[in-house]
């Protein structure tokens, strides 16, 4: 879960606390059903 939060914060340059809960829940739901694969790219 922490990897998802870190990637979203990095990608959208927005702190986790300021993201809309429905967006976060949608991402978590998609990842949990494996409908979404997030790849973390090192810089």
C-alpha positions, 0 to 999 in steps of 0.5 A: 500500500505504501508503494501506491501512496508514494507513486501517487504522491510523486506522479501528481505532486500532491500529498496523500492527505490532500488527494480525494478519498474516492480517487485513493479508494478507486486506485486501491480497489483496482490494484487489489483486483489486479485490474491496475498494475502500477510500475514504480520508476526510479529516477 
